[in-house]
């Protein structure tokens, strides 16, 4: 089973890397893009056939390692 975990900063959390990307885009003359927020994507292969069990395992992995749940949200998608 394959899944994708998308980790993003919570609303209201400062994103200095996103601001740096936005500034770099402007320095390249790409002025139409603004409000950049960066995140992380994990493509995961899971040795499971039960989707509920796989989702529970991924939530556990996110809460323990993949996401800092104090300042980040995560979303799990299955393909």
N, C-alpha and C positions, 0 to 999 in steps of 0.2 A: 504494500500500500504506500502511496506517495502523498506527502502533505507539504504545504508551504506555511511557514510561520512568519508573519509580518510584525515587526516590532517598531513602534513609533513613539516619539515623546508625547507625553500627556499635554493637553492644551494648557497654556500658561507657563510651561517650563521653557526657560531660555534655551535657544538652540544656536550656540556660537558657530558650529560647523555649517549649519544652514545659512547663517548670515555671511560666512566666508565664501560659500558657494555662490550666493546671490551677488556679492561684490565682484567675484571673479567673472561671472557671466557679464556683468555690466562693463568690466574692463575689456572684454572681448567684443563690446558693442551690441550685446544682446540685452537690450533694455526693456523688452516687453515681458520678461519673466521676473516676478517678484514674489516675496513671501515664501522662499524656499525653506522646507523643513526636511531634514534627512532622517533616515531610519535604517533598519537592517532587515534582510530577507534570508531565511534559512529554508533550503529545500531538503526535506528529510525523507528517507526511505525507512519504513517501519515494517518489522516482521510481525504482522498481526492481520487477522481477517475480520475482527470485530471492530467496527468504526468507533463505537462508544469507548471501548477499552483503549484504543489508539489515541483518541482525543484526551482521555484522562491522563494517559502517560505523557502526552505532549504538554498538557497544562502543567503537570508536575515539573517537566523539564524546563518550561518557561519560567515558572515561579522560582526554581532553584538556580538556574544558570543563564538561560537565553535572554531573559529580560530582567531589568531592574524595576520591579513592579512599584517602587516608590515614585519613580518619575517616568516610567514607560508603560504603554499599553501593548497588548499583543493580540493578534488575530490568527486563527488557524483555519486553513482552507485545505480540503482534500480534493485530489484529482483522480 
